[in-house]
């Protein structure tokens, strides 16, 4: 029975857990007037992803000799 008493001391009921979660969420910087829809959040994430990809992968491929690599579509032998 000594073990059961130890659990009762650390027990937190459901309403208290919910209140603790909400307080934590508010401490993390939730802004009351920053209400955006899921569509707005998704659009912002998509824009940020496109900007990141263009910045990271948008560079021209340069070969060993410092010139741009030949493109498949510019090769007359492939037509």
ABEGO torsion letter per residue (X at the ends): XAAAAAAAAABBBAAAAAAAAAAAAAAAGBBAABBBBAAAAAAAAAAAAAAAAAAAAABBBBBAAGBBBBBAAABAAAX
